[in-house]
Every structure is written in structure tokens, then in C-alpha cells.
Amino acid sequence: MNILCVQNLCKTYASGFGALKNVSLDIHQGEIFALLGPNGAGKTTLINTVCGIVKPSSGQVSVGGHDIIKDYRRTREMIGLVPQELSTDAFETVWDTVNFSRGVFGRAPNREYLEKILKELSLWDKRSSKIMTLSGGMKRRVMIAKALSHEPQVLFLDEPTAGVDVELRRNMWEQVRRLKNAGVTIILTTHYIDEAEEMADRIGVINKGEIIVTEKKTDLMKKLGRKQLILDLKDVLKTVPQQLGRWALTLNSDGTQLIYTYDSLKEDNGIARLLADLSNAGISYRDIHTNQSSLEEIFIQLVHAK
């Protein structure tokens, strides 16, 4: 079941800049969807449009079957947003700012629920502290607590771990998994490709305002991932011998490794014939190992191909 449907969404600013160009996207209920793209690709514009912050030029967006313009009150109740920028009242306490956010969406007070959120985000001990006294990582957690305060069904995380240390990133990943297990649908943008690789069920890539691809993470890596066979040579080579030219082998910078790139989906990858040709060419090797393309390499490949 799709909880978020984007159809032919366009956003053109007064300057004539087209930030979104006929974007269509379906988000499944209960999934973690990672939206990847270079700076200026349209990620934040897309999120802000769905959340009602930016008015679309054309197209339709529905959340839980409700149109974001015709039924904006209902859709905004269903959505939580953690923006890139830290925007909290510096003089408020953690508890007051989170409690206020819940009230903004018309939710009845629920101390038990807010206490649970703050404890899960390791903020309970800081509940009486003013925002201005917190570290950057703690402020980021407060933003997440605010976004969750009204119990949204869909949570947008726009660069949620930007500028935080590795340990805090890991803690946030665990929190996101707990939210998913509780039935919350999560859409995140990130510059950390390992974050998407670690967490996402599906990947979407946006570039120049257009969606290039949306795939299950595993399917994307199978389709576009390539494998490398790396041979550690016994003797240093200066060049690849001519009789091996048909294999399009590459030699590393110090001549100690031969690298063969192949399509992992093909039944006949040619490795057996390659090894026979190496033997006939008098080339010996000490070890063989393989390397699979990472999601980062696939992302770069997609963006550069556009």
C-alpha cells in the first residue's frame, strides 16, 4: 500500500529555475526510502513541497489518500519533518519546545508519550535544559523529538545526521529502525551513502529536478553493481601483455595487480578462460579476490550518466 503518492510534480520559481520537473514517486507504507542526489538536485524542494512549505507549480501529491492542498490540515497532521537547519527557540527548555510542537497540531497532552520519545533519544536528562545550552548533536535530537511529538505516520529526515559524530549517527539509525518497526514510514535524504546502504529498503536518485531511478536497494545493486576480480601478481608487470588484450584488463599503479571487471549477473563471466590465458601467457599470481561495486559507485555512475 502506498502512503505517499507524487504525480507529475513541478516547481518553477519566479526566476524561471525549474527545481522539480514532472516528478512521480510512490512511497510504500512502513518502508525506509532514501532519496539521494547531489547538491541542488531538488531533494529539499521535493520534501518541502510535500510538507506544505513550498507551493507546487503543478502536479498532485496525496498522503494517506488526502490531497496536500485540498485537505492540508489532515495531511500536515500525518507528516513529521526534521529539516536540515536547526530551528528551535534557544531560550525554551527541551520539554517545553517538544510539548508545544504537539499542541500546534491539535494533539491532546500526553506526558507519557513525550517522555518515551525523549528517553529513546537520550534527551530525558536534558528535559529541563534550555536549547541554547545543548550541543549540536543534542539539538538535532530535539528536532527529531519535535517532529515525532504529534505521532506522525510519515517522517521526513532531511540530512538528519549532518554534522554529528559517528556514534550519534549510529544511535540515530537505531532510532529510525525502531520507528519503522512501530509502523512509521520514513523518507530520508543523506550525503552519507553508507547511511542509505545500511538503512534503506528502497533507493531513489534525483538529479536536476528529475527522478532518475527508484529501486529496491538490493535490486539496484544487482542491476548496476559490477564485480572485479583482482589478481595479486607474483611478479611486477609494466604493461598488460598483448595476448590478453581481449579481456580489457587494467593494471594497478605499481604493477602488482591485474583487475578484471565483469557483469556479475551473466552466467558466463569468462573467468575460467581468463585464468587459462594468464597461464598460457606465463603470468603467475599469489592470490585472487573479488570486489563488489558499492552503492556510492552506483550513485556516481547514475548521476554522471544523466
KEBATI-179135 format. One line per field, with one value per residue (C-alpha): residue in three letters; residue number from 1; x, y, z. Coordinates in Angstrom, 3 decimals, m for minus. Example, Ala and Ser with C-alpha at 12.3 -4.5 7.8 and 13.67 -1.06 7.14 Angstrom:
% residues 2
tordo	ALA SER;
koltor	1 2;
x	12.300 13.670;
y	m4.500 m1.060;
z	7.800 7.140;
//
This chain:
% residues 306
tordo	MET ASN ILE LEU CYS VAL GLN ASN LEU CYS LYS THR TYR ALA SER GLY PHE GLY ALA LEU LYS ASN VAL SER LEU ASP ILE HIS GLN GLY GLU ILE PHE ALA LEU LEU GLY PRO ASN GLY ALA GLY LYS THR THR LEU ILE ASN THR VAL CYS GLY ILE VAL LYS PRO SER SER GLY GLN VAL SER VAL GLY GLY HIS ASP ILE ILE LYS ASP TYR ARG ARG THR ARG GLU MET ILE GLY LEU VAL PRO GLN GLU LEU SER THR ASP ALA PHE GLU THR VAL TRP ASP THR VAL ASN PHE SER ARG GLY VAL PHE GLY ARG ALA PRO ASN ARG GLU TYR LEU GLU LYS ILE LEU LYS GLU LEU SER LEU TRP ASP LYS ARG SER SER LYS ILE MET THR LEU SER GLY GLY MET LYS ARG ARG VAL MET ILE ALA LYS ALA LEU SER HIS GLU PRO GLN VAL LEU PHE LEU ASP GLU PRO THR ALA GLY VAL ASP VAL GLU LEU ARG ARG ASN MET TRP GLU GLN VAL ARG ARG LEU LYS ASN ALA GLY VAL THR ILE ILE LEU THR THR HIS TYR ILE ASP GLU ALA GLU GLU MET ALA ASP ARG ILE GLY VAL ILE ASN LYS GLY GLU ILE ILE VAL THR GLU LYS LYS THR ASP LEU MET LYS LYS LEU GLY ARG LYS GLN LEU ILE LEU ASP LEU LYS ASP VAL LEU LYS THR VAL PRO GLN GLN LEU GLY ARG TRP ALA LEU THR LEU ASN SER ASP GLY THR GLN LEU ILE TYR THR TYR ASP SER LEU LYS GLU ASP ASN GLY ILE ALA ARG LEU LEU ALA ASP LEU SER ASN ALA GLY ILE SER TYR ARG ASP ILE HIS THR ASN GLN SER SER LEU GLU GLU ILE PHE ILE GLN LEU VAL HIS ALA LYS;
koltor	1 2 3 4 5 6 7 8 9 10 11 12 13 14 15 16 17 18 19 20 21 22 23 24 25 26 27 28 29 30 31 32 33 34 35 36 37 38 39 40 41 42 43 44 45 46 47 48 49 50 51 52 53 54 55 56 57 58 59 60 61 62 63 64 65 66 67 68 69 70 71 72 73 74 75 76 77 78 79 80 81 82 83 84 85 86 87 88 89 90 91 92 93 94 95 96 97 98 99 100 101 102 103 104 105 106 107 108 109 110 111 112 113 114 115 116 117 118 119 120 121 122 123 124 125 126 127 128 129 130 131 132 133 134 135 136 137 138 139 140 141 142 143 144 145 146 147 148 149 150 151 152 153 154 155 156 157 158 159 160 161 162 163 164 165 166 167 168 169 170 171 172 173 174 175 176 177 178 179 180 181 182 183 184 185 186 187 188 189 190 191 192 193 194 195 196 197 198 199 200 201 202 203 204 205 206 207 208 209 210 211 212 213 214 215 216 217 218 219 220 221 222 223 224 225 226 227 228 229 230 231 232 233 234 235 236 237 238 239 240 241 242 243 244 245 246 247 248 249 250 251 252 253 254 255 256 257 258 259 260 261 262 263 264 265 266 267 268 269 270 271 272 273 274 275 276 277 278 279 280 281 282 283 284 285 286 287 288 289 290 291 292 293 294 295 296 297 298 299 300 301 302 303 304 305 306;
x	0.000 1.260 1.026 2.556 1.816 3.534 2.271 3.860 5.049 6.683 8.124 9.359 10.485 9.885 13.422 12.497 14.547 12.873 13.595 11.268 10.368 7.441 8.452 6.375 7.051 5.192 6.281 5.125 3.666 6.167 9.299 12.524 13.083 16.408 16.376 19.855 21.122 23.890 23.532 20.833 19.215 15.778 15.697 14.773 12.345 10.527 10.304 9.197 6.514 5.077 5.170 3.295 6.207 6.665 3.683 3.883 3.588 1.662 1.060 m0.576 0.559 m1.509 m0.690 m2.808 m5.218 m5.597 m4.590 m1.950 m3.713 m7.406 m7.005 m3.868 m4.803 m5.196 m2.005 0.126 m1.073 0.180 3.663 6.673 9.679 13.233 14.751 18.421 18.632 18.404 15.480 14.391 13.734 17.093 15.546 12.928 13.562 13.647 10.386 8.529 9.534 8.549 5.301 4.459 5.025 2.494 m0.072 0.479 m1.010 m4.020 m2.935 m4.126 m1.366 0.324 3.183 3.794 4.301 6.630 8.623 9.051 10.349 12.813 14.134 14.588 16.521 18.631 17.134 15.248 18.080 18.139 14.377 14.758 17.773 17.445 18.084 20.931 22.955 22.875 25.489 24.794 24.067 21.615 19.860 19.483 17.818 15.448 14.434 13.606 11.630 9.647 8.887 7.641 5.680 2.328 2.711 3.058 2.594 5.220 8.548 10.871 14.503 16.399 20.099 19.368 22.963 24.717 27.460 27.088 29.703 29.786 28.467 25.455 24.783 24.647 22.278 20.002 19.988 18.754 16.034 14.932 14.704 12.553 10.237 9.936 9.102 6.376 4.837 6.204 7.126 10.483 11.878 15.426 17.877 21.545 25.016 26.315 25.855 26.677 23.640 21.354 23.147 22.746 19.130 17.032 14.566 14.409 16.596 15.548 18.045 17.119 19.252 18.473 14.907 14.145 13.857 16.433 15.624 13.684 14.554 14.779 18.279 19.160 17.753 19.618 22.918 22.287 21.338 24.047 26.654 29.686 32.257 36.002 38.345 41.664 44.780 47.804 50.750 53.944 55.995 55.539 54.144 54.835 52.027 49.261 50.568 49.068 47.727 45.418 44.042 40.585 39.942 40.156 42.258 43.617 46.890 47.177 49.659 52.565 52.041 51.329 47.651 45.615 41.960 39.167 35.727 32.705 28.932 28.025 24.592 25.986 26.154 29.392 31.721 34.735 36.896 37.895 39.080 40.870 42.821 43.777 45.000 47.026 48.699 49.473 50.953 53.248 51.712 51.584 49.598 49.757 46.127 42.688 39.885 36.733 35.255 31.574 30.540 29.329 26.147 28.321 29.887 26.444 25.150 28.061 27.520 23.818 24.341 27.169 25.184 22.332;
y	0.000 3.478 6.108 8.910 9.451 12.172 12.638 14.860 17.356 20.523 23.526 26.521 29.575 33.192 33.342 30.625 27.945 24.546 22.846 19.884 18.506 16.073 14.125 10.999 8.856 6.333 5.611 2.352 2.351 1.282 1.464 3.414 5.271 7.017 9.917 10.540 13.322 15.908 19.424 21.357 18.199 19.040 16.842 19.572 21.237 17.934 17.410 20.995 20.732 17.539 19.127 22.233 24.652 25.214 25.632 23.396 24.881 21.835 18.183 16.357 14.980 12.846 11.476 8.591 9.351 13.026 15.820 18.092 21.248 20.367 18.663 20.338 20.182 16.414 15.807 18.033 16.124 12.938 14.287 14.984 16.888 17.136 19.896 20.381 23.626 23.658 25.970 25.902 28.605 28.835 30.054 27.298 24.094 20.773 19.678 22.933 23.024 19.394 19.739 22.933 21.180 18.522 21.200 23.010 20.006 19.925 16.814 16.392 16.479 13.117 13.263 9.520 9.546 12.565 11.040 7.874 9.860 11.854 8.724 6.915 9.923 10.156 13.570 12.828 14.016 17.268 17.904 20.975 22.371 25.341 24.569 27.107 25.032 21.852 20.525 20.384 16.660 17.147 19.953 17.568 15.055 17.753 18.399 14.719 14.746 17.775 16.047 12.959 14.832 14.637 10.934 11.306 8.407 9.739 11.167 13.174 13.331 15.904 15.244 14.067 13.215 16.155 17.448 14.811 12.308 8.662 7.355 9.670 8.676 5.036 5.906 7.754 4.778 2.601 5.133 5.159 1.366 1.474 3.972 1.724 m1.227 0.927 1.451 4.895 5.456 7.218 9.216 10.413 12.407 11.959 12.714 9.643 6.831 4.266 5.560 4.665 1.355 0.488 1.518 1.895 m0.600 1.364 3.970 6.912 9.064 12.615 14.854 18.249 18.055 14.679 11.208 9.032 5.732 4.166 0.591 m1.775 m1.356 m4.994 m4.903 m1.692 m3.145 m6.340 m4.468 m1.838 m3.379 m4.837 m7.186 m7.040 m9.996 m8.851 m10.944 m10.292 m10.954 m12.782 m10.545 m6.871 m6.063 m2.836 m3.339 m5.856 m8.393 m8.035 m11.597 m10.627 m7.568 m9.087 m9.122 m5.340 m5.847 m2.936 m2.827 m1.020 1.842 m0.224 m3.173 m5.692 m6.350 m7.207 m6.196 m7.790 m6.107 m8.206 m8.339 m10.447 m11.275 m13.091 m16.849 m16.986 m14.383 m15.715 m16.142 m19.724 m18.754 m15.689 m17.787 m20.213 m17.317 m15.959 m19.340 m19.505 m16.000 m17.132 m14.833 m16.215 m14.850 m15.276 m14.661 m13.906 m11.892 m10.122 m6.719 m5.735 m2.205 m0.112 1.934 5.056 3.929 3.144 6.569 8.341 6.252 7.184 10.915 11.195 9.282 11.827;
z	0.000 m0.911 1.817 m0.279 m3.976 m6.021 m9.579 m12.243 m9.646 m10.973 m9.195 m11.155 m9.211 m10.286 m11.638 m14.141 m12.398 m12.610 m9.284 m9.922 m13.348 m13.592 m10.508 m9.887 m6.865 m4.713 m1.150 0.438 3.915 6.570 4.416 4.766 1.498 0.872 m1.578 m2.941 m5.154 m5.449 m4.029 m5.881 m7.262 m5.797 m2.682 m0.202 m2.621 m3.036 0.727 1.399 m1.275 0.210 3.678 2.508 2.910 m0.837 m3.192 m6.282 m9.773 m10.996 m10.227 m7.348 m4.002 m1.636 1.808 3.018 0.180 1.197 m1.189 0.365 m0.887 m0.623 2.748 4.042 7.722 7.622 5.634 7.850 10.892 9.233 8.460 10.650 9.294 10.557 8.383 7.585 9.526 13.310 14.048 17.684 20.267 22.025 25.293 25.604 27.519 25.718 27.318 26.550 22.889 22.278 24.221 22.306 18.970 19.917 20.740 17.438 15.641 17.962 19.834 23.412 26.058 26.530 29.013 28.858 25.085 25.127 27.974 25.891 22.907 24.990 26.674 23.361 22.024 25.198 25.953 29.156 31.391 29.385 29.512 31.724 29.869 27.562 23.874 23.766 26.248 24.135 21.750 18.013 18.202 21.073 19.170 16.224 18.542 19.795 16.181 15.791 19.054 17.850 14.537 16.396 19.061 17.244 16.310 12.518 10.119 7.698 8.842 6.609 7.676 5.596 6.210 9.778 10.672 9.025 11.290 14.001 15.107 14.070 17.397 17.295 13.683 14.759 17.604 15.202 12.834 15.697 16.479 12.827 12.845 15.972 14.281 11.253 13.495 15.050 11.596 10.719 7.070 6.771 3.855 4.362 2.321 3.049 1.722 3.533 1.024 3.714 5.615 2.707 2.182 5.860 6.384 3.258 1.829 m1.424 m3.067 m5.222 m7.101 m8.112 m10.310 m11.861 m10.587 m12.141 m10.616 m12.377 m10.736 m7.876 m6.975 m4.071 m2.713 m3.358 m6.923 m7.728 m6.605 m8.574 m11.741 m11.722 m9.469 m11.165 m9.757 m10.037 m10.000 m8.566 m9.054 m6.833 m9.148 m8.203 m10.472 m11.277 m14.740 m16.620 m19.139 m19.861 m22.426 m25.919 m25.951 m23.050 m24.843 m25.421 m21.668 m21.167 m18.060 m16.055 m14.162 m10.836 m10.436 m9.112 m11.485 m8.723 m9.515 m12.590 m12.390 m14.434 m14.283 m15.217 m15.050 m12.025 m13.499 m16.540 m16.234 m18.224 m16.740 m18.633 m15.532 m16.311 m19.828 m18.447 m15.944 m18.714 m20.888 m17.969 m17.565 m21.313 m21.102 m18.294 m15.692 m12.153 m9.261 m5.494 m4.626 m6.125 m4.559 m5.725 m5.069 m5.500 m6.551 m3.629 m3.622 m3.760 m7.041 m8.470 m7.388 m9.093 m12.208 m12.363 m11.784 m14.316 m16.921 m16.721;
//
